């Protein structure tokens, strides 16, 4: 019953980072289809927030 624990050497190896990055890319693609009047307000805010998650995971 001996299990070997493996630790990530880099934040990019973390599953939570990979999921956050994948989600950020999906959010970016989906937000491209939003109306033009949302381009500078809602779209920008949502994109920055999704990138922030990846940045916070990497920083931690």
HELIX and SHEET records of a PDB file:
HELIX    1   1 UNK A   11  UNK A   13  5                                   3    
HELIX    2   2 UNK A   15  UNK A   31  1                                  17    
HELIX    3   3 UNK A   36  UNK A   38  5                                   3    
HELIX    4   4 UNK A   42  UNK A   59  1                                  18    
END                                                                             
